[in-house]
Amino acid sequence: MSQAAYFLEPLDVLVLRGNKLFGDAGSVGESLVPPWPSVAAGALRSHLLACDRVDLQRYARGDQPHPALGTPAQPGPFTLTAFHLARRMANGRVEPLFAPPADLVLSPGEESLGEARNDGDRRCPPKASRMLPQALGHGIAVSCPLPKAPVLAQAQRIKPEGGWWLSASGWRAYLAGSPIPESAWVEQARLWKTELRVGVGLDASRGAAEDHRLFSSQAVAMTPGVGFLAAVTGATLPAPAVVRFGGDGHPATLTAADAEWPIPDYDHIARAGRCRMVLTTPGLFPQGWLPTGSGTPDATRGAAFELHGIRGRIVCSAVPRSEVVSGWNLATQQPRPAQRVAPAGSVYWLELEPGTTAEALAKLADQGLWSSPCEDDERRVQGFNRFCFAVY
């Protein structure tokens, strides 16, 4: 699938609101980094409509379809196929960054000398340990209805580390099932910082500030050169340009990006007959935590999986606590329904049926975890349910 990559670099702080209500006196609105992929899809679609001078009211009613975007009710070929935190390198290339998947457990690294940063000593890169599927012993009862559970073998229990991101080289090693080198870790503190901004509640009927309605919202200040990388199919975006991004319409530059995407070894996975599916964006699935195409889970055989020619059984999963996505529908001027999602980074261990080909695996990865016909075209083109295959 041919896709074009674009780099969104903030020109100001960003307000990347999550799903928690705020605005009441004394409340705090937290930001979500990276935001939902629908935030990027909305910014890019709005930019395309503005550049093509589309009448927004007629488009919202469905009276003026756009060649790439279709209508709000029937989306066109435009699809967001990837959305990641990213940074521009010294050679001009844009490198995607990845949060550690749920099957990685980070422990503190050994102390190193001679390293420093502006706000104190640099933290040592962590050591990454991988959880592996294990059949539980007789008499051990768990709530997960799958035959295996992700287990981490440790001689001594250690509190996991946080605040680290994987570079493209680290993600490539992760997909291959190889050890992740220390140089592949990027400290979160070097990517962005947050600060609180005070807001004032407004009375819409008077267009004036209300008394006793001060609240705070969390603003995200990205390090220069750090932004977001989006991949799009079905449309060519006018770039370079400046777009509105996130809450309150803060500006970000949009430029075509020269990006290198780590690609799984589909041939190796097909020969091995098993793999991991790793969500790279939140998953909206009919069964909640199990991906689209899954059957009813069974504690003996696992959950049957069949989607776009790939058949197998999910035998184990590592899925963090569910999140909730919603948003605001500009076309209808109404809030979107709140929906539970499996978080990005969720991992599913899949045993494939014999005869699975590398071409079929690549095709499923291109299409995402959506059935055909799609159950939610609007969320599909917004970039939800995207994933990568990894060696198991």
N, C-alpha and C positions, 0 to 999 in steps of 0.2 A: 504494500500500500504506500503510495507516494504521499508524503506529508511535508509541510513546511514548518520550520521552527522559528519562534519569535521570542525575543528577550524583553521583558518588562522591568525597567529599572526606575525606582521611585525618584522623584525630584523633591519630595517632601516626606514628612512622616506619613504613615498609612494608618488608617483606622479599619482593622480587619475584624469586624464583629463576629462573635460566635453565635450560639443559639440561645444565650441567656438574656432574659429581659433586663433592661436597665432604663434609667430615666427618672425613677422615683427619687425623692430627696435622700441623699446619702448613698445612693447605689453606685456600683462600679461596673462599667462595661469592659469585660476582658476581650483581648484580641486573640485571634487564632492564626498561628503561623505554621505551615502555609494555610491560606484560607481554602474553603471548598472550591473545587474546580469550577463551579457555577459562577463564582466571582470573576474569574478570568474569562469564561465564556461570555458573560454579560458585557464585560468591558470591550471585548473584541467584536461582538455582534453590534453593540451600539456604535462603535467606531466605523464599522462597515456601513451601517445604515446612514450615518451622518455624512460620510464621504460620498455616498451615492445619492444624497439629497432625497431620501425617501420620506414621504409624509408619514410621520410617526403615528398619528391618529388613525389614518387609513390602514397602516400596517398592523396596528394593534387590533383593529376590527377584522382583519383578514381580507380587506378590500384591495390591498396592493401587495401582492406577494413579491419577495425578493428572490432573484435567481439562485443565490447560494443559501439564503436563510429560510426560504419558504414563507410560512406564516407562523404566528405563535402556536396555533393549534396543530399545524402540519409542518414540522421543520423540514428544511431542505437538506442538501448534501453536506453543509458545514457541520463538522464534528470536531470537538476538542478531544484529541487522542492521548495527550499526556500533559501533565502540569506538575512542575517540581520547583522547589527552591533551587536557586542556581547562582553562580558567580562567573564574572567575566575574567578570564585568565590574561596573563601578560601578553600572550600571542594573539589576543583578540577572540579566541574561541570561547564559547560559553559551556561551562561544565555543570550538569545537573547534580544536585545533592539529594541524598536519600536519608530519611530517618531509619534507625535500625529496626529491622523487622521483628516480629514478636517472638521468633525462635532464637534470637540472639540475646544473650545475657552478658552485660558489660561489667567487668570488675576493675578496680583501680589498677593502673599500671605501675611499674617500678619507678622509683624516683630517678629523675635525670638532672644533670647539672648543666650550667651554662646556658639555660633557656630562660628568657624573660619576656614579659609583655608590658604594655603601658600601664595596666591597672594591677600589676602584681606579678607573681611568679606564674608561669604557664603550667597548666595541669598536664600531667603526663598522659599520653594516649592510653586508652583503656585496653584491656585484654578481652577479646570476644570469645565466649564459649557458646557452643551450639546445642540447643535442645534436640533430642532425637526421639522418634516414636518408640515406645516400649509397651509391650503387653504387660498389664498389671498382674501382680501375683494373686494367687487364690485368696479370697477373703477380703480383698481391698475393693471397697465400693466408692465410686465417684459418680458425679452427676452427668458427666459427658457420655452420650449414647453412642460412642465409637469404640472400636476394639482396642485402640492404642491411645496412650496419652503422651504428650511431650515431656520428656524427663531430662533433667540436667544432672549429670553425675559430678558431685563435688565432694572432696574430702573434708572441706570446711565451709560452712555457710558464710557467705559474704553479702553485704548489702550491695545491690546493683548500682552501677554508675548511671548518670543521666547527663543530658546536655551535650551530646555528640551527634555528628552527622557523618554519613559515609560519602566520600568523594566518588567520582565515576569509576576510578580504579578499584576502590573498595567494593563498590556494587558489582563490578565485573567478577571479582574474586568470590563474592557471596553467591552470585548466580551459578558459578562453576563449582561451588562446594569446597573451595580452597580456603586456607587460612587467610585472614584479612591482615595485611601489613599495618604496622603502626602509622606509617606515613599516610594511610588512607583516611584517617580520622580528622575531622574538622570540628573545632570547638565552637559551640553555639554562641558563646560570648563574642566571638570574632565576626559573627554574621549579622547580628542585630541586637539592639537594646530596646527596652520599653520605658515609657515615661507616662505619668498620669496627666491628663488635661482636664480642666474643670469646664463643665457645660452648664447651661441655664435652661430650665424647662420653660417652654413657651405656651402661651394661651392662644390656640389657633383662632378663636373667635375675635380676639382683640389684636392679634399680631404683636403681642408685647410679652415681656418676661413675667413669669409668675413669681410671687414671693415664696421663699422657703423651698425652692425647687432646684438647688444646686446638686449636681451629680458629677461623677468622674468617669472618664473613658480612657482606656489604655491605648496610647499611640505607639506605633512601631517605627523605630528609626533604624533603617538599614545601613550597614557599612557601605561606603562607596564601592561600586562594582558588584554589589549583591542585589539580586532581584528574583524574578521568577521566569522560568522557561516553559513555554507553551508550544505544543505541536498541534497543527490543524490540518485537516483534510477537507476537500470540497470547496475551498475558497482561497483566494490570494488577497492578503490584507495590504492596503496602502501603508508603506513604511519607508523611511522613518516618519514618526508622528508622535504626538502627545495625546494620551488618552486619560480618561477619568478612571480611577481604580480604587475599589473599596468604598467604605462609608465616607460620606461627606464629599465625595468626588475629588480626592487629592490626585495630583497629576503624576503620571509615570511616562517615560519615553518608551516607545515601541519601535524596535529595530529587528530586521531579519537577522537570525542567528546562525552562525556556523557551529553546530553542536554535534558531538559524538555520542550516540546512544549505545550503551552496552547491550549486546544482543546475546541471548542464551544460546547454548550449543544444542540446537534442536536434534541434530543427528545423534548425539550422545544420549539425550533423553529418550529418543525413540528406541535406541538399542537397549537401554537399561530397562525400559518398560515401567518406569515409575518417575515421579517428579514432585516438585513442590509448586503450588500456585500461590503467588505473593501479591496481595492487593497493593497497587500503587496509588489508587484513589479510593475513597470510601465506596462500599458496596451496598447497593439497594437491592436486596434479594427477597423473593417471595417467602422464603422460610426464615427470614431474619439473619441468622449467623451463617447458614449454609449457602454456598453460591448457587446461582441460577443453574438449573440442569440437574440438581441433586434430588434424589428420592428420599424416602423416609429412612432416617438413620437406624442402623441395627448394631447392637453391641457385639455381635459375633462377626458379621461380614462387612460392616461399615455402611456408608451411604452410597448407593449406585449413582453414578454421574454420567450424563449423556448430553452433549451440547455440540452442535455444528460438526458432527462426525467424530468427536472424541468420546470414547467410552472408557469407563473404569470405575474404581471405587475409592471414595475418600475414607481413609483408615485412621486419620489423626488430624487434629487441628490445633492451632494456637491463635485464639481470637480474643483480643482485649475487650474490655467492657464496651458495650455498644454506645454510639454517639447518636445525636439527633440533628438532622439538617432541616431547614425550612427556607425562609427567604421571603422576598416581596416580589409579586408578579406585577411588573410595570404595565403590561398590556391590559390586565383586568383591574389594576389598582386594588388588589387584595393580597393578603398574606398567603404564601404557599402552605400546604399542609405539612405539619411536622412529621418526619419519617425517621424511624430508627435505621441506622446503617452499621455495617461491620467496618471498623476503622481501617484506614490505610495501614499497611504493615501486617495485616492478618495473614496467616500462613495455613495452607491446606496440603496435606500429604496425599498424593493421588497415585494409586496403582493402576496402570494402563492395561487395556486389553491387548492381546497379541495382535500385531499387524498395524499398530498405530504408526503413522508416518511423520517425518519431520515437517512436511508440507502442511499436513492437517494441524499440527501443533501451532505452526506459525500463523495459519489462517485464523485459528481461534483467538490467539493473542491479538491479532489485528482487529477482530470484531469486538472483543471485550465480552464480559460475562452477561450477555443479553440474549434472550430467546428470539426466535423468528416465527411469526411477526413479533416485534418488540412490544413489551408490556408498558413501556414508558419512554416514548421517543424523545420527549423534552429533556428528561434527565440523561438519556443516552448521549445526545449531542452536547450536553453540558460537561461531559467527561467523567461521569461516574462509572463504576464497575470496570475500571482498567486494571490490568494485572501483568505480571511477568512470570514466565516459567523459570524454574531453577532446578539444578541437579539435586537429586535425593539419593 
